[in-house]
Amino acid sequence: AEKAKKSAFSLETKFPAKLYGNLRLDTSYDEGEINEGNFARWVEPEVFIDDDEQFNMTARQSRLGIDFAGPSTPWLETSAKLEIDFFEGGKENKNTIQMRHAYLKLRWPQQDLNLLAGQTWDVISPLNPSTLNYSVEWFSGNIGYRRPQLRLEKGYQCGGNTRLLLQAAMVRNIGHTDAFSDVVDTGEDAGIPGFQGRLAVSRPIGYTGKEASIGVSGHWQREDFHTPDRDDHTEYDSQAGALDLTLPLTSLITLKAEAFKGKNLDMLLGGIGQGINMVTMEEIESQGGWAQLSVGPICNMTYSVGAAIDDPDDNDLANGARSKNTSYWANILYDINEAVTVGFELSKWETEYKN
């Protein structure tokens, strides 16, 4: 019999493609009941059981992606990205794939102009803190997520190494299922897209070898809620303004921070996940932000400490709603070698409820 040929992995594409990703195991111990378990969003109220300890272990944050390099000329560069993880759902040992990024990007380098079509990060509040917690302080002061969009970016050189960046995007209007029918997506039913924009200035800080940037961004989207008998509807706006800062203090120390203020921000993971008061049917205003100081790498170690807060307006909340969410964290990452990293994070979460 002919000897079986040894199989080998092969990835063939018409244009260059780079496969990347990581395999990751996260474990967590919580002194009280945390929503949602594998990662922290807020602390559940201790109505019946105090100090309800929990332990979680998951490989859901393992990630796989492909970067595609399309045909390019000195005038036009084309690229694309596809990235997934496993946080969509499913049993804890049978996780479901979640699409994170899927987009095509056209870049005109001589004009410093980009056009992006597909799903990726929001334009508003573009930074994320360096946490081991998968939710990177969403619902606790960090707003912005990923959604389908058509984005245009234009850069301008303003003398020396200073660069001005203008970003504008038309985005998928993602609301939530209608409070009465559980069928209609209130964002889809608005009949129009959402819009986001950002203006940022950046320049290298010579003595650090890194780039500093400051940005201001905004967001507007609309939801359409139907009445129980489906013969009338009410429209609600979601809007926010935000600031973001990246400031290298030395070659090893960097400060990052964001702040926001707006209303009906659950679609941006703000307002502690609360957008509309379902009793009064009014928008919930909220404000907050986060800041983090990172140090490293030093001897293969990187350290980060930070704090975050999301503070909805109590006057807009129903009794029992989440009225304030604060978190504090400190972590350390150690690179065992070029391919393997271990980390430890300690965090404190405090969630207040109205009345």
C-alpha positions in Angstrom: 0.0 0.0 0.0 1.1 3.5 -0.7 2.4 5.3 2.4 0.1 8.0 3.5 1.3 11.5 2.9 1.9 13.7 5.9 -0.8 16.5 6.0 0.2 20.1 6.5 -1.7 23.3 7.2 -2.0 25.5 4.1 -3.6 28.9 3.6 -3.8 30.0 0.0 -5.2 33.4 -1.1 -4.9 35.4 -4.3 -3.3 38.3 -2.3 -1.0 38.1 0.8 -2.7 37.2 4.0 -1.3 37.2 7.6 -2.9 34.8 10.1 -2.7 36.0 13.8 -4.4 35.3 17.1 -3.9 33.9 20.6 -5.1 31.1 22.8 -6.1 32.4 26.2 -7.4 31.1 29.5 -9.0 33.5 32.0 -9.9 32.6 35.6 -11.6 34.9 38.1 -12.7 34.8 41.7 -15.4 37.3 42.9 -16.3 38.0 46.5 -19.9 38.9 45.4 -22.2 38.2 42.5 -20.9 40.0 39.4 -22.7 40.5 36.1 -22.0 38.7 33.9 -19.5 36.2 35.4 -16.8 35.6 32.9 -16.2 39.3 32.9 -17.3 42.2 35.1 -20.0 44.8 34.1 -21.5 45.6 37.5 -22.3 44.1 40.9 -25.7 42.6 41.4 -27.7 43.7 44.4 -27.4 41.4 47.4 -31.1 41.0 48.2 -31.2 37.5 49.5 -27.5 36.4 49.9 -24.6 38.4 51.1 -21.0 37.7 49.9 -22.2 35.3 47.1 -18.8 34.2 46.0 -18.2 33.1 42.4 -15.4 31.4 40.4 -15.2 31.4 36.7 -12.9 29.9 34.1 -13.1 30.4 30.3 -11.2 30.3 27.1 -13.7 32.4 25.3 -11.3 35.3 24.8 -9.1 33.3 22.5 -8.9 35.2 19.3 -8.2 34.5 15.6 -7.8 36.9 12.8 -6.6 37.4 9.2 -5.1 40.6 7.7 -5.4 40.8 4.0 -3.1 42.9 1.8 -4.8 43.7 -1.5 -3.3 45.1 -4.7 -1.6 48.4 -4.0 0.0 51.2 -6.0 1.8 54.4 -4.9 -1.6 56.1 -5.2 -4.0 53.5 -3.6 -3.5 50.8 -1.0 -6.1 48.2 -0.2 -6.4 46.0 2.8 -9.0 44.0 4.8 -9.4 42.4 8.2 -11.5 39.6 9.7 -11.3 38.8 13.4 -13.3 36.6 15.7 -13.5 35.5 19.3 -15.9 33.2 21.2 -18.0 35.5 23.4 -21.2 35.2 21.5 -22.8 32.6 23.7 -23.2 28.9 24.0 -22.3 26.5 26.8 -19.1 27.2 28.7 -17.4 24.3 26.9 -19.1 24.8 23.5 -18.6 28.5 22.8 -20.1 30.3 19.9 -18.1 32.3 17.4 -18.5 36.1 17.6 -17.4 38.4 14.7 -15.3 41.3 16.0 -14.0 42.9 12.9 -14.8 42.5 9.2 -13.9 45.3 6.9 -12.3 46.6 3.7 -10.0 49.6 3.8 -8.9 51.9 1.0 -6.1 54.3 1.6 -4.8 57.1 -0.6 -1.4 57.7 1.0 -0.5 60.9 -0.9 -3.8 62.5 0.3 -3.7 61.0 3.8 -7.2 59.8 3.1 -8.9 56.5 4.2 -12.2 54.9 3.4 -13.4 52.0 5.6 -16.4 49.8 4.9 -17.5 47.0 7.3 -17.5 46.4 11.1 -14.9 47.7 13.5 -14.6 50.0 16.5 -16.8 53.0 17.0 -15.3 56.4 16.1 -16.4 58.0 19.4 -14.2 57.3 22.4 -11.6 55.2 20.5 -9.4 54.2 23.5 -9.6 51.1 25.7 -7.8 50.6 29.1 -5.3 47.7 29.4 -7.4 45.3 31.6 -7.5 41.6 31.9 -11.2 42.0 32.3 -12.7 41.3 28.8 -15.2 44.2 29.1 -12.4 46.9 29.4 -14.6 48.9 31.8 -17.7 49.1 29.6 -20.7 50.0 31.7 -18.3 51.6 34.1 -17.0 54.7 32.3 -15.7 53.4 29.0 -18.2 53.9 26.1 -18.0 52.8 22.5 -18.1 49.3 21.0 -18.0 47.8 17.5 -20.7 48.1 14.7 -21.1 48.1 10.9 -20.1 51.4 9.4 -18.9 53.4 6.5 -16.1 55.6 7.7 -14.1 58.4 6.1 -10.8 59.7 7.6 -8.7 62.6 6.4 -5.4 63.7 7.9 -3.6 67.1 7.6 0.0 68.0 8.4 -0.1 71.2 10.4 3.6 72.0 10.4 6.4 70.0 11.9 5.2 66.6 13.1 1.7 67.8 14.2 -1.1 65.9 12.5 -4.8 66.8 12.5 -7.2 63.9 11.9 -10.9 64.3 10.9 -13.1 61.2 11.1 -16.8 60.8 10.1 -18.9 57.6 10.0 -22.4 56.5 9.1 -23.1 53.6 11.4 -25.7 50.8 11.9 -28.3 52.0 14.3 -28.5 49.2 16.8 -31.1 49.6 19.5 -32.8 46.8 21.4 -35.9 44.7 20.9 -39.1 46.7 21.4 -40.2 46.8 25.1 -43.7 45.6 24.2 -43.3 43.3 21.2 -39.8 41.8 21.8 -39.6 41.6 18.0 -38.7 45.0 16.5 -35.2 46.4 16.9 -35.7 50.0 18.0 -32.6 51.2 16.1 -33.6 49.5 12.9 -37.1 50.8 13.2 -35.9 54.4 13.3 -35.4 54.1 9.5 -32.1 56.1 9.5 -28.5 55.3 10.3 -26.5 56.8 13.2 -23.6 59.2 12.8 -20.3 59.6 14.6 -17.4 62.0 14.2 -14.1 62.8 15.8 -11.4 65.6 15.6 -8.0 64.7 16.9 -4.5 66.3 17.1 -1.4 64.2 17.5 2.4 64.7 17.6 5.4 62.8 18.8 6.9 63.6 22.2 10.6 63.7 21.4 12.0 62.6 24.7 9.6 59.6 25.0 9.8 58.3 21.4 6.0 58.0 21.5 3.0 59.9 20.1 0.6 62.0 22.2 -2.9 62.7 21.0 -6.0 64.5 22.2 -9.4 64.1 20.6 -13.0 65.3 20.8 -15.8 63.1 19.4 -19.6 62.9 19.2 -22.4 60.5 18.4 -26.0 60.7 17.4 -28.5 57.8 16.8 -32.2 57.4 17.1 -34.6 54.7 18.4 -38.3 54.2 17.6 -40.5 52.6 20.3 -44.0 51.3 19.4 -46.9 51.5 21.8 -48.4 48.2 23.1 -51.3 48.3 20.5 -48.8 49.1 17.7 -50.8 52.0 16.4 -48.4 54.8 17.6 -44.7 55.2 18.2 -42.3 57.5 20.0 -38.8 58.4 18.8 -35.8 58.8 21.2 -32.4 60.3 20.5 -29.1 58.9 21.7 -26.4 61.5 21.8 -23.0 61.9 23.4 -19.9 64.0 23.5 -16.5 62.6 24.5 -12.9 63.5 25.1 -9.9 61.2 24.8 -6.2 61.7 25.7 -3.0 59.7 25.2 0.0 61.2 26.9 3.4 59.6 27.1 5.1 60.9 30.3 8.4 59.1 29.7 9.5 56.3 27.4 8.1 53.8 29.9 5.1 55.6 31.4 1.9 56.5 29.5 -1.4 58.1 30.7 -4.6 57.3 28.9 -8.0 58.8 29.8 -11.5 59.4 28.4 -14.6 61.3 29.6 -18.1 61.4 28.2 -21.6 63.0 28.8 -24.8 62.1 27.0 -28.2 60.5 27.1 -29.7 57.1 26.1 -26.2 55.5 25.9 -26.9 51.8 26.4 -26.1 51.2 22.7 -22.6 52.6 23.5 -22.4 50.5 26.7 -22.9 53.7 28.8 -25.4 54.6 31.4 -24.5 51.3 33.1 -26.4 49.6 30.3 -29.6 51.8 30.8 -30.8 54.0 28.0 -34.6 54.5 28.5 -36.5 54.6 31.8 -39.1 51.9 31.0 -41.5 53.4 33.6 -41.5 57.0 32.5 -40.4 56.3 28.9 -37.8 59.1 29.1 -34.1 59.1 28.1 -31.5 58.5 30.9 -28.7 61.0 31.0 -25.3 59.8 32.1 -21.7 61.0 32.5 -18.4 59.4 33.4 -15.0 58.3 32.2 -11.8 56.5 33.1 -8.1 57.0 33.5 -5.1 54.6 33.5 -1.4 54.8 34.1 0.8 52.2 32.5 4.4 51.5 33.2 6.7 49.2 31.1 7.9 47.0 29.8 10.5 46.7 32.5 12.3 43.3 32.7 9.5 41.7 30.6 6.9 43.2 33.0 4.2 45.8 32.3 2.1 47.4 35.1 -1.2 49.3 34.9 -3.4 51.0 37.5 -6.7 52.8 36.7 -10.2 53.9 37.8 -13.5 54.4 36.0 -17.0 55.7 36.8 -20.4 55.7 35.1 -22.9 58.0 36.8 -26.5 58.2 35.4 -28.7 61.1 36.5 -30.7 59.8 39.5 -33.7 61.9 38.5 -34.0 59.9 35.3 -34.0 56.5 36.9 -36.7 54.2 38.2 -36.5 52.8 41.7 -34.1 49.9 41.8 -32.1 51.0 38.7 -28.3 51.1 38.8 -27.4 54.7 39.8 -23.6 54.6 39.9 -20.9 52.2 38.9 -17.2 52.6 39.9 -14.3 50.3 39.4 -10.6 50.4 40.3 -8.0 48.0 39.0 -4.3 47.1 39.1 -2.6 44.5 36.9 0.7 43.1 36.0 1.7 41.2 32.8 4.8 39.1 32.5 6.2 37.9 29.2 7.7 34.5 29.8 8.9 34.5 26.2 7.9 36.0 22.9 4.9 33.8 22.7 3.6 33.3 26.3 2.3 35.9 28.7 0.8 35.5 32.2 -1.1 38.2 34.1 -2.7 39.0 37.4 -5.4 41.7 38.0 -7.0 42.9 41.2 -10.1 45.0 40.9 -12.7 46.6 43.1 -16.3 47.2 41.9 -19.0 49.2 43.6 -22.5 49.5 42.1 -25.2 51.7 43.7 -28.9 51.3 43.2 -31.6 53.9 43.5 -33.6 53.6 46.7 
